[in-house]
Amino acid sequence: MEFFLDSNIPYSSIKVFEKFNYNVQHARIIGMGKSSDKEIIDYAFQNNMILVTRDVGFGNIIDYPIESHKGVIVLRLPFYFNSVQINKTLLNFLESIEEKEIKNSLIILDIKKYRIRR
């Protein structure tokens, strides 16, 4: 499984995904730090990657229906969360979920729970 981290996700989150041996790219590292939402979702789709973002707009299934992407994880965390807190939330999530649940799903990840829409 491959993940694409939006520019609003800390660089240090790359290590969380690598811990599970996932391939991961970060928008800012590949020069997409200022790309539009459409460019971000299109890049993830074309490269068969699951998008990880803090942009709650990607949770809108009217604008981004399930078939328009390979999977989206929206982190719905407090704005004051630092990279350590974000990474801990991601780590706990990845430890608790099976890969098949992530693919082709919209996942809203809160502090201690997540919701899946397929």
C-alpha positions in Angstrom: 0.0 0.0 0.0 1.2 3.5 -0.8 0.4 6.8 0.9 0.5 10.4 -0.2 0.8 12.9 2.6 -0.7 16.3 1.9 1.4 19.4 2.7 -0.5 19.9 5.9 0.9 16.7 7.4 4.2 16.9 9.2 7.4 15.6 7.5 8.0 13.4 10.5 4.8 11.5 9.7 6.7 9.8 6.9 8.5 7.7 9.5 5.2 6.5 11.0 4.2 5.0 7.6 7.7 3.6 7.0 7.6 1.8 10.3 4.8 -0.4 8.7 6.9 -0.8 5.6 4.5 1.4 3.5 5.7 3.4 0.6 5.0 7.1 1.3 5.5 10.4 -0.5 5.0 13.9 0.9 3.5 16.7 -1.2 6.1 19.3 -0.2 9.1 17.0 -0.9 7.9 16.3 -4.5 7.1 20.0 -5.1 3.4 19.9 -4.7 3.3 22.0 -1.5 1.1 24.6 -3.1 -0.9 22.4 -5.3 -4.7 22.7 -5.5 -7.0 20.1 -3.9 -7.8 18.8 -7.4 -4.1 18.4 -8.2 -3.5 16.6 -4.9 -6.4 14.1 -5.3 -5.6 13.5 -9.0 -2.0 12.8 -8.2 -2.9 10.3 -5.5 -5.4 8.6 -7.7 -3.1 8.4 -10.7 -0.4 6.9 -8.6 -2.7 4.5 -6.8 -2.0 6.1 -3.4 -4.1 6.8 -0.3 -4.2 10.4 0.5 -3.6 11.5 4.1 -4.7 15.0 4.9 -5.9 17.5 7.6 -8.1 19.2 4.9 -11.6 18.3 6.0 -12.9 19.3 2.5 -11.7 15.9 1.2 -14.3 14.4 3.5 -17.1 15.8 1.3 -18.4 12.8 -0.6 -20.2 15.1 -3.0 -17.0 16.8 -4.1 -14.9 13.7 -3.7 -17.0 10.6 -4.2 -15.4 7.3 -3.2 -14.8 6.2 -6.8 -12.7 9.4 -7.4 -9.9 8.2 -5.2 -8.1 5.1 -4.0 -8.6 6.1 -0.4 -8.6 9.2 1.8 -7.7 9.5 5.5 -8.8 12.9 6.9 -7.3 13.7 10.2 -9.9 15.6 12.2 -7.7 16.6 15.1 -7.5 19.8 17.2 -5.7 22.7 15.4 -3.2 22.9 18.2 -2.0 19.3 17.8 1.8 19.2 17.3 3.7 16.7 15.1 4.2 14.4 18.1 0.5 14.2 18.8 -0.4 13.8 15.1 2.1 11.0 14.7 0.9 9.2 17.8 -2.7 9.3 16.5 -1.5 8.0 13.1 0.5 5.2 14.8 -2.4 4.1 16.9 -4.7 4.1 13.9 -2.3 2.1 11.7 -1.8 -0.5 14.5 -5.6 -0.9 14.9 -6.8 -1.3 11.3 -6.4 -3.8 8.5 -5.1 -2.7 5.1 -8.3 -3.9 3.3 -10.3 -1.4 5.4 -8.2 1.5 4.2 -8.3 0.9 0.5 -11.1 2.6 -1.5 -12.5 4.2 1.7 -13.0 7.5 3.2 -11.8 7.5 6.8 -12.3 10.3 9.2 -9.7 9.9 12.0 -10.5 11.6 15.3 -8.3 11.5 18.5 -9.5 8.1 19.7 -11.7 6.8 17.0 -12.3 6.6 13.3 -15.2 6.3 10.9 -15.1 4.5 7.6 -17.3 5.1 4.5 -17.0 2.9 1.5 
